[in-house]
Amino acid sequence: MLLTRGRVLLLLAYLATMGVVVAALVAARRRVIASLDTPQAREQWRAWKAETARQKQSGEAVARRAVTSDEPPALILLRDRFPAIVVSTVLICSFLFAFLAFVVRGVLGPGRPTP
């Protein structure tokens, strides 16, 4: 495959885009973990967990399952499953980038001669 100027620019744009996406994910992860991994956040989660258990026992109109986790789901997801989040996000963004590149190259590319 011959690397033309357009393909090199496309590759650089792809790498820059994926770099920004991963950097944004890492920054968001840090913010969420910093806000949810505090004693106050844990106490709020425990209070909410106790409230859902009380609602389950009282038999209110809306049946809610009792929470079993000792930590908020967002904290568990971003702390324990972050590599899966990064991989899936990069795959989805890669597909969207490839589609957009295909459309842009089709619009800006040389036109076909009319017969």
N, C-alpha and C positions, 0 to 999 in steps of 0.2 A: 504494500500500500504506500503510495507516494504521499509524503506530507507536503501539502501545498500551504500557501499562506493562510487561506481560509480555514483549513483544517487545524492548523496550529492555533489560530485565534479561537476557534471553537473549543479546542482542548483546554486552552488557558481559561476561557470563560467558564467551562464546566468545572475545572479544578477550583477556580475562585468561588463559584457558586456553592459547591459542596463544602468548601472550607468555611464559608459564612454560615451555612446551615448547621454544620457540626459545632462551630463556635457558639452559635445561638443556643443550641441544645445544651451545651456544657454550662453556659451562663445561666440558663433557666433552671438547670438541675441544681446548681449551687444556691440560687436564690430560694428555691422551694425547700431544699434540705435545710438551709439555714433557718427558714421560718417554721418548719414543722418539727425540727429536732431540738426543740427547747422544752424546758419543764412546763411552761405555760401551755404550749400547744399539746403536750402529752396529757396534761390535766383536762384541757377542753375535750380531747378525744375520749378520755375516760368518762367524763360527765355525759357526753353524747352516747357513749356505749351503754352506760347505766340507764339513760333515758329510753333507749330503744328496747332494752330488756324489760323495763317497767311497762312500756306500751304493749309489748308482746303478752305480758302476764295480765294486763288489765282488760284485754279483749276489745280494744277500740274498733271503730268502723273499718279502718285500714289496717290490714294485717301486715306487720313488718317483721322480717326475720331478725333475730337477735344477732348483733355483731360479735364475731368471735376473735377478731384480730386485736392485739394490744397496741397496734400502731396504725396511723392513718394509711389508707391504701395508696395515696399519692407518694408518701414517703417510702413505702415498700417498693413501689414500682420504680421510682427514680433511683433508689439506692441499690436494689438487688437486680433489677432487670434493665438497667440502662444500656448495656451493649445491644440488646434486642431492639430497643427503641431507636438507637443510632442506625443500626443496619436497615430496619424497615423504613425509616425516614429517608435514608440515602437512596434506597431502591425506588421509593415513590418519587422522590425529587429527580432522580436520574431519568425515570420514564417521562416525567413532565418536561425536563430539559430536552430530551431527545425529540419529543413531539414538537416542542416549540422551535428547536433548531431545524427540524424537517420543514416546518411551515415557513420559517423565515428564509431558509435557503431556496425554497420553491418560489417564494414571492420575489426575492431579490436576484435569483439566478437568471442566467440568460434565457430568453424566450425561445421557443421552438419556431422555426420558420413555417409559415403557412404554405400549404401546397398550392 
